[in-house]
Amino acid sequence: MVTGAAQGIGLAIAETLSRHGATVVIADIDGSAAQAAQTTITAGGRSALAIPCDVADENQVRSVVHETVHRFGRLDIYVNNAGVTRDATMPKMSLEQFRSVIDIHLQGAWLGTRAAAQAMRAQGGGSIINVSSTSGKTGVFGQTNYSAAKAGMVGLTKAAAREVARYGVRVNVIQPGLIRTRMTEVLSEEIWNQKLAEVPLGRAGEPHEVGNVVLFLASDLSSYLTGAVIEVHGGRFM
């Protein structure tokens, strides 16, 4: 299952996992977009199922995990990717803007991790991957909400990894940097070039490159890796 998988990095993650044999559940608050993503994946002969889900809603998260296990018999991979931005400096940021970002990113990741870990514990193992951001490492001007949420996901990952390791469940977190998505394409050319100049590899990352790291963490190639933070940023903010 991949949350927020109807577009951007989430869709790239879902497509990467499906190309390597996974049946992918696309959980997204936008049901029509999730359905379109399902159509895209299944058109290539692969297996996918779209299920509308608001990751900040405890009952919906519990329900989508239950439905997945009911339909497919097990849940091996859960990716907490869903997110939004509500950028503003602190004097201009409303409490609602702060809370909505925390609720979707951090509370959503906690709800997903808790529900997925329970299902995986019952079956004897699984892999949970949280998609954070380098914003949670460095802090970003105008993103006190987003940076706080993404930093919190790192602490959540490490604590959860300690709790569920005894059941064969691994929990790891990825921190992408400058990735070429619809969200970053709205940046002005000046800001884009400024950020790009900070990347030692000299280019922005592509969504599928994040998907490849998720694939690694989901597979047995990372069987001795839990509680780890993997930065996918081309060397930026080392």
C-alpha positions as CSV (number, residue, x, y, z in Angstrom):
1,M,0.0,0.0,0.0
2,V,1.2,3.5,-0.9
3,T,-0.6,6.5,0.5
4,G,-0.9,9.7,-1.6
5,A,-0.1,7.5,-4.6
6,A,-2.3,9.2,-7.2
7,Q,0.5,11.5,-8.5
8,G,4.0,12.6,-8.0
9,I,6.5,10.6,-5.9
10,G,3.7,8.4,-4.6
11,L,2.7,7.3,-8.1
12,A,6.3,6.7,-9.0
13,I,6.7,4.5,-5.9
14,A,3.5,2.6,-6.7
15,E,4.7,2.1,-10.3
16,T,8.2,0.9,-9.3
17,L,6.8,-1.6,-6.8
18,S,4.3,-2.9,-9.3
19,R,6.9,-3.4,-12.0
20,H,8.8,-5.6,-9.6
21,G,5.8,-7.9,-8.9
22,A,3.9,-6.2,-6.1
23,T,0.1,-5.9,-6.1
24,V,-0.2,-2.2,-5.2
25,V,-3.0,-0.5,-3.3
26,I,-3.3,3.1,-4.2
27,A,-4.6,5.0,-1.2
28,D,-5.4,8.6,-1.9
29,I,-7.9,11.2,-0.7
30,D,-8.6,12.0,-4.4
31,G,-10.6,8.9,-5.4
32,S,-10.9,9.8,-9.1
33,A,-7.1,10.5,-9.4
34,A,-6.4,7.2,-7.5
35,Q,-8.7,5.4,-10.0
36,A,-6.8,7.0,-12.9
37,A,-3.5,5.8,-11.4
38,Q,-4.9,2.3,-11.1
39,T,-5.9,2.4,-14.7
40,T,-2.4,3.5,-15.7
41,I,-0.7,0.6,-13.8
42,T,-3.2,-2.1,-14.8
43,A,-2.9,-1.0,-18.5
44,G,0.6,-2.3,-18.3
45,G,-0.6,-5.8,-17.2
46,R,0.2,-5.2,-13.6
47,S,-2.0,-5.4,-10.5
48,A,-3.3,-2.4,-8.7
49,L,-6.4,-1.3,-6.6
50,A,-7.5,2.2,-5.8
51,I,-9.1,2.9,-2.5
52,P,-10.0,6.4,-1.3
53,C,-8.5,7.3,2.0
54,D,-7.9,10.3,4.2
55,V,-4.7,9.4,6.1
56,A,-5.6,11.8,8.9
57,D,-8.7,9.9,9.6
58,E,-8.1,7.0,12.0
59,N,-11.2,5.0,10.9
60,Q,-10.3,5.3,7.2
61,V,-6.7,4.2,7.7
62,R,-7.8,1.2,9.8
63,S,-10.4,0.4,7.1
64,V,-8.1,0.5,4.1
65,V,-5.6,-1.8,5.9
66,H,-8.4,-4.2,6.8
67,E,-9.7,-4.2,3.3
68,T,-6.3,-4.8,1.8
69,V,-5.7,-7.8,4.1
70,H,-9.2,-9.1,3.4
71,R,-8.8,-8.9,-0.3
72,F,-5.2,-10.1,-0.7
73,G,-4.5,-12.1,2.4
74,R,-1.6,-10.1,3.7
75,L,0.1,-6.7,3.7
76,D,3.9,-6.8,3.1
77,I,4.7,-3.2,2.3
78,Y,3.2,0.1,3.6
79,V,4.5,3.4,2.4
80,N,3.5,6.6,4.3
81,N,3.9,9.1,1.5
82,A,0.7,11.3,1.5
83,G,1.3,15.0,2.2
84,V,0.4,18.6,1.5
85,T,2.1,22.0,1.9
86,R,0.6,25.1,3.5
87,D,3.6,27.5,3.3
88,A,3.7,30.8,5.2
89,T,5.9,32.6,7.6
90,M,4.9,32.2,11.2
91,P,3.2,35.6,11.6
92,K,1.1,34.8,8.5
93,M,0.5,31.0,9.2
94,S,-2.8,30.2,10.7
95,L,-3.2,27.5,13.3
96,E,-5.4,25.6,10.8
97,Q,-2.5,25.7,8.3
98,F,-0.1,24.4,10.9
99,R,-2.4,21.6,12.2
100,S,-3.5,20.4,8.7
101,V,0.1,19.7,7.7
102,I,0.9,18.0,11.0
103,D,-2.3,16.0,10.8
104,I,-1.7,14.7,7.3
105,H,2.1,14.1,7.4
106,L,2.8,13.2,11.0
107,Q,-0.5,12.0,12.4
108,G,-1.1,10.2,9.1
109,A,2.2,8.4,9.2
110,W,1.6,7.4,12.8
111,L,-1.9,6.0,12.0
112,G,-0.5,4.2,9.0
113,T,2.5,2.8,10.9
114,R,0.3,1.6,13.7
115,A,-2.3,-0.1,11.5
116,A,0.2,-1.6,9.2
117,A,2.4,-2.9,12.0
118,Q,-0.6,-4.6,13.6
119,A,-1.4,-6.5,10.4
120,M,2.3,-7.3,9.7
121,R,2.8,-8.5,13.3
122,A,0.0,-11.1,12.8
123,Q,1.6,-12.4,9.6
124,G,5.2,-12.5,10.9
125,G,6.8,-9.5,9.3
126,G,6.7,-6.7,6.8
127,S,8.3,-3.4,5.8
128,I,7.0,0.1,6.6
129,I,8.6,3.0,4.8
130,N,8.0,6.7,5.8
131,V,8.6,9.4,3.2
132,S,10.0,12.4,5.1
133,S,12.0,15.3,3.5
134,T,15.3,17.1,3.9
135,S,13.1,19.9,5.1
136,G,12.9,18.0,8.4
137,K,16.7,17.9,8.6
138,T,17.6,21.5,7.8
139,G,14.4,23.5,8.3
140,V,13.0,25.6,5.5
141,F,12.0,29.3,5.6
142,G,8.2,29.5,5.5
143,Q,7.7,25.9,6.4
144,T,7.6,25.6,10.2
145,N,4.6,23.3,9.8
146,Y,6.1,21.1,7.1
147,S,9.6,21.0,8.6
148,A,8.3,20.1,12.0
149,A,6.1,17.3,10.6
150,K,8.9,15.8,8.5
151,A,11.3,15.9,11.4
152,G,8.7,14.2,13.6
153,M,8.5,11.4,11.0
154,V,12.1,10.6,11.7
155,G,11.5,10.2,15.5
156,L,8.4,8.3,14.8
157,T,10.3,5.9,12.6
158,K,13.0,5.2,15.1
159,A,10.7,4.7,18.0
160,A,8.3,2.4,16.0
161,A,11.3,0.4,14.7
162,R,12.3,-0.4,18.2
163,E,8.8,-1.4,19.2
164,V,8.0,-3.8,16.3
165,A,11.4,-5.3,15.5
166,R,10.7,-8.3,17.6
167,Y,7.8,-9.2,15.3
168,G,9.9,-9.1,12.1
169,V,8.5,-5.7,11.1
170,R,11.0,-3.2,9.8
171,V,10.4,0.6,9.8
172,N,12.7,3.0,7.8
173,V,12.5,6.5,6.6
174,I,13.5,8.3,3.4
175,Q,14.4,12.0,3.2
176,P,14.1,13.2,-0.5
177,G,15.7,16.4,-1.4
178,L,15.1,18.4,-4.6
179,I,12.9,16.1,-6.7
180,R,11.3,17.1,-10.0
181,T,7.5,17.0,-9.3
182,R,4.4,19.1,-9.9
183,M,5.1,20.7,-6.4
184,T,8.6,21.8,-7.3
185,E,7.8,22.8,-10.9
186,V,5.8,25.8,-9.6
187,L,9.0,27.3,-8.1
188,S,10.4,30.4,-9.9
189,E,13.4,29.9,-12.1
190,E,15.5,31.9,-9.7
191,I,14.6,29.8,-6.7
192,W,14.9,26.5,-8.7
193,N,18.4,27.4,-9.9
194,Q,19.4,28.4,-6.4
195,K,18.4,25.1,-5.0
196,L,19.9,23.2,-7.9
197,A,23.3,24.9,-7.3
198,E,23.4,23.3,-3.9
199,V,23.2,19.8,-5.3
200,P,26.7,18.2,-5.8
201,L,25.4,15.8,-8.5
202,G,24.3,18.9,-10.4
203,R,20.7,17.9,-11.1
204,A,17.4,17.4,-9.5
205,G,16.2,13.9,-8.7
206,E,13.4,12.2,-10.5
207,P,10.4,10.6,-8.7
208,H,11.4,7.1,-9.8
209,E,14.8,7.5,-8.1
210,V,12.9,7.8,-4.8
211,G,10.8,4.8,-5.9
212,N,14.0,2.7,-6.3
213,V,15.0,3.4,-2.7
214,V,11.6,2.4,-1.5
215,L,11.9,-0.8,-3.5
216,F,15.2,-1.5,-1.8
217,L,13.7,-0.9,1.7
218,A,10.7,-3.0,0.9
219,S,12.8,-6.0,-0.3
220,D,14.9,-8.6,1.4
221,L,18.0,-6.7,0.1
222,S,17.5,-4.5,3.2
223,S,16.6,-7.3,5.6
224,Y,19.0,-6.1,8.3
225,L,18.0,-2.4,8.0
226,T,15.5,-0.9,10.4
227,G,15.2,2.6,12.1
228,A,17.4,3.9,9.3
229,V,17.3,7.4,7.7
230,I,18.2,7.3,4.0
231,E,18.8,10.7,2.4
232,V,17.9,10.8,-1.4
233,H,19.2,14.3,-2.3
234,G,22.2,14.0,-4.7
235,G,24.5,15.1,-1.9
236,R,22.7,18.3,-0.9
237,F,22.8,19.0,2.8
238,M,25.4,16.3,3.6
